[in-house]
């Protein structure tokens, strides 16, 4: 196999959670362009269908999976449906995530739990069900989406920080348990990206200036700038990479 061919995803099927927009949609498109069949996921059937139409119009093979990644029964049922349809998932990207900004002293337990369930527990549930199929086959790629807060804390986003810190160690735990079965579990830590979730931050002049001054690249990241890392971790090019988190952050974590 040539070095270039090792990045080819032809013949592989990838499930990307939270992929109707933002980072998930960008990575789904990138994996599809690299040859993968992609399964788009979300809770809103209309937004998932719209994203799927865009990819099909570009000539890609796309499936739609409408289910809540935070519910164990829903996740188990979704994978049983994949089995029944003959969809053998080779790659999982655990991307689904939400944010909740509030000082910790004012934080309600329900809001804490909602963020933890969406950003961390979902990765456990999806990863577990995927690995139950990957382990007997002796191959598979699991990519968890972390954050800068997988390494450092920031005030007013405590549940998000805890969830993304957990993603880093969940990824290492997956590698510890499943590497011998031919599964590679790694994570991507995006920096500040221009997504719908960050619209309010981009519009805040002070915060926008802080991001640009704090980041050596001097700008926000674009969702498509995660695609190269995602393809690397999803492909055979990364077969001896396991339990790692790669930060795609314009250099922010590298400087004081």
Secondary structure, 3 states (H helix, E strand, C coil): CCCCHHHCCCCCEEEECCCCCHHHHHHHHHHHHCCCEEEEEECCHHHHHHHHHHHHHCCCCEEEEECCCCCHHHHHHHHHHHHHCCCCCCEEEECCCCCCCCCHHHCCHHHHHHHHHHHHHHHHHHHHHHHHHHHHHCCEEEEEECCHHHCCCCCCCHHHHHHHHHHHHHHHHHHHHHHHHCEEEEEEEECCECCHHHHHHHHCHHHHHHHHHHCCCCCCECHHHHHHHHHHHHCHHHCCCCCCEEEECCCHHHCC
